[in-house]
Amino acid sequence: MALCALSLLVGCADDTDSIGIPSDADVVVSDVKTYNFTTRSVKLGAVTANSSKSYFGRVHDAASDIDVTADFLAQFHVLEDYTLPSADKLVKDAEGKVVCDGVELRMYFNTYKGDGNTPLKVELYELDKDNVLSEAETYYTDQDLSVFINPQRTTPVVAKTFTAEDQTVDPSERAAEGYYKNILLTLPVEDGQRILQAAVDHPEYFKDSYQLIHNVLPGYYFKYKGGNGAMLAIDVCVLNVHFHYYDKDGGLVDGLARFSSTQEVIQSTRIENKGIDELMSYANDGDGNPTQAFTFLTSPAGIATEVILPVDEIYEGHDNDSISRARIVLTRMNDGASGSAFGTPTSLLMVRRTAYDSFFSHRQVADGATAYISNFDAGANTFTFENINYLLSYLYHTKKEVMAQEGLTSEAYNAANPYWNRVWLVPVVTAVNSSNVVTSVQHDFSLCSARLVGGTKPLSMQVIYSMYTK
């Protein structure tokens, strides 16, 4: 054994001495080059309506001269196998029906844009059990939500004019820690009685949210009916149905059945923008070419910035080299317009133009290879995409493969795929898990806008190559 070990050591000595040390035939060198690229404004149109929040109200943005109106519909979630106290314990009327003591629907929100004292009006409509929004469908912000209203109940369940800062609540209570802003809508007790009676007669309807939505509570459309100057970001809507029942000792006890609009069910926001076309005609000429030394970002469902990447130029003469770093920095222009309800986007998604629709409809996340996230740096006033080398490589090598398969020249490929080297920058909100890994990317509906240096002003990016010499 000793002789074998010695022979192995001696036999491997020449190989292990050079591990991790490049030989004369394997030397890595770097080259740094700078390339210009261009940007322009593009109109997004309707976007996917899936969002962790719902939006309600109307505001005018002084900086962009855009009016944004939003309203929404919401389904309601029930805990699995939800049950009421036994039927013999519930308080009933003379006809043996469960008595409802009141129904309230509260729209809870932490934040809003605009004037908290401006009046807004909402009309609440019951949705149709026979025309339910489906998880299998993709809904967009231009969806006509009125088509989902119960055709047997076309008048509002309730209508209310309110303000974001509820003046009916004592100021000390509104200022107290833990106070959760909300709009209270009082519904007819008949609606609550119908829900309670269904829970007694058909407990199977409360087995899960699907059964509840299709048989008892399809949800509500919160329709915007008036007011201008405030936009609420609704975190959750909660439906509370009050009743009484007897405990085991015969005492009368308050009961509450609660249903909430959570991410387990659908919430769909409708967005209407006025002024987008005028803004686009200011930013671009009739052929879509920029006419200003900047591009726009407006959200929700507004304008994105398109970046045309100089992929062919970057790889010219570097076919056998690898890109170790490629960095893009975009500077926000200070607008100076006063009275704007819009803020600066907190995060931008960079996604290939040709993959934009599928990215959101399939609820994908940025992978750091073909899609990237950049957070706004307020100190530097910039959005920075630190390293898009994988994206450049993907675009270039995909092009080469298709050219080889179809026998195309570079010019023919570019003509057949005019958007192959273009990416869109879109305002988004992200969610992360406990490991700080991004778990969802959604359109930012919270009213934001910015102007980015670019357009008629070419921008530059730095590319670092790694190459091997022999």
Secondary structure as GFF3:
##gff-version 3
##sequence-region A 1 470
A	DSSP	alpha_helix	2	16	.	.	.	ID=ss1
A	DSSP	beta_strand	27	43	.	.	.	ID=ss2
A	DSSP	beta_strand	54	61	.	.	.	ID=ss3
A	DSSP	beta_strand	66	74	.	.	.	ID=ss4
A	DSSP	three_ten_helix	87	89	.	.	.	ID=ss5
A	DSSP	beta_strand	102	114	.	.	.	ID=ss6
A	DSSP	beta_strand	120	126	.	.	.	ID=ss7
A	DSSP	three_ten_helix	145	148	.	.	.	ID=ss8
A	DSSP	beta_strand	158	162	.	.	.	ID=ss9
A	DSSP	alpha_helix	171	175	.	.	.	ID=ss10
A	DSSP	beta_strand	182	187	.	.	.	ID=ss11
A	DSSP	alpha_helix	189	201	.	.	.	ID=ss12
A	DSSP	three_ten_helix	203	206	.	.	.	ID=ss13
A	DSSP	alpha_helix	209	215	.	.	.	ID=ss14
A	DSSP	beta_strand	220	226	.	.	.	ID=ss15
A	DSSP	beta_strand	230	246	.	.	.	ID=ss16
A	DSSP	beta_strand	252	260	.	.	.	ID=ss17
A	DSSP	beta_strand	267	274	.	.	.	ID=ss18
A	DSSP	alpha_helix	276	283	.	.	.	ID=ss19
A	DSSP	beta_strand	294	299	.	.	.	ID=ss20
A	DSSP	beta_strand	303	308	.	.	.	ID=ss21
A	DSSP	alpha_helix	311	315	.	.	.	ID=ss22
A	DSSP	beta_strand	322	333	.	.	.	ID=ss23
A	DSSP	beta_strand	347	352	.	.	.	ID=ss24
A	DSSP	three_ten_helix	353	355	.	.	.	ID=ss25
A	DSSP	alpha_helix	356	361	.	.	.	ID=ss26
A	DSSP	beta_strand	371	375	.	.	.	ID=ss27
A	DSSP	beta_strand	382	385	.	.	.	ID=ss28
A	DSSP	alpha_helix	389	406	.	.	.	ID=ss29
A	DSSP	alpha_helix	410	416	.	.	.	ID=ss30
A	DSSP	beta_strand	422	432	.	.	.	ID=ss31
A	DSSP	beta_strand	438	443	.	.	.	ID=ss32
A	DSSP	beta_strand	448	453	.	.	.	ID=ss33
A	DSSP	beta_strand	459	469	.	.	.	ID=ss34
###
